[in-house]
Amino acid sequence: MARIFPILSKAALFLIAGALLASCASPPGSGIQEAEKQNIAWPQPPGKARIRFVNEISGAADLGIRPGFWSQLVGLIAGGEEHRLIRPTAVVMTPEEILYVADPGSRTVHRFDIRRKKYETVRLKDGAAFRSPIALAIGPGNRVYVSDSALNQIFLITDDTKYAVPLQTTIELDQPTGLTLDNERLYVVNTLRHEILVFDLEGQLLFRFGSRGAGKGEFNYPTMIWSEPSTRRLWVTDSLNFRIQQFDENGRFISAFGRPGDATGDLPRPKGIATDRHGNLYVLDSLHNSMQIFNPAGELLLYIGEQGHGPGQFWLPTGIFIDDKNRIFVADSFNSRVQVFRYLGDER
């Protein structure tokens, strides 16, 4: 019978075991909150700080999550998977401090359970990998919805399973990307059809809105969507019309703003979108490598970012999520990380 591992001397095994036990005893970091040590904020002084950099997450170790003793031993001897992000495109955080990251680079969804110090990769129910998980949204019971733009499906993940199961929609999807939920409705950006599909939580189509064009309520390759909880307004990044459109919950057009260009406030390639508790609108632009903050009328309030690898710098950012603790999570795709910021509001 072939040996799985090479034969090691007792001395070598004792040395390995000692090193692993030492590393398990002192894991680095202890979560997102305690990593907030650097006083990097925007705008720069003498302006009053509104956004502060908190941390960056490239893998499980950045959250103080380490594999167990035997997992480390097997990984050290045989070579194992390193729990790191490759090309993240979307991120959500549940109230239970479970961080999900969609990563088409690794063809999986990463699940970081920060409170229980546990990491898992979520795959399809048969054990196969996703093909291109693009967007995430949180639904009732902290169920997480995932769009796969290559498989043309929506999948559902619950906290107690390692597998994603398909949501059986009543119509076929054509490159689904952005997702958001509002009460009992799931909104799906059907990119290649230039429309928004609205389903109930069982996958039954309720209605759809949008068609290709540049007029009010029309789209040209829309990508991401966000439902503002307090007003139930929908915000859609109409990417190749270089603008943001606002709708009510039933798909009726309200307003739009944006234009192409290379100046501050322009939107040459808008992607992720989210709102904070005051209704300020955060838009990621992958061409500007920026996070721009607007008021609901489309007036620029703050500009953060440039191409780079440091705090507040980006390389093709795509997905954004803001939780009820005023934390802003940005999927910084080509930097292989999630950057975390905090909205300070009227603090300080």
Buried (B, 14 or more C-beta within 10 A) or exposed (E): EEEEEEEEEEEEEEEBEEEBEEBEEEBEBEBBBEBBEEEBBBBEEEEEBBBBBBBBBBBBBBBBBBBEEEBBBBBEBEEEEEBBBBBBBBBBBBEEBBBBBBBBBBBBBBBBBBEEBBBBBBBBEEEEEBBBBBBBBBBEEBBBBBBBBEBBBBBBBBBEEEBBEBBEBEEEBBBBBBBBBBEEBBBBBBBBBBBBBBBEBEBEEBEBBBEBEEEEBBBBBBBBBBBBEEEEBBBBBBBBBBBBBBBEBEBEBBBBBBEEEEEEBBBBBBBBBBBBEEEBBBBBBBBBBBBBBBEBEBEBBBBBBEBEEEBBBBBBBBBBBBBEEBBBBBBBBBBBBBBBBBBBEEEE
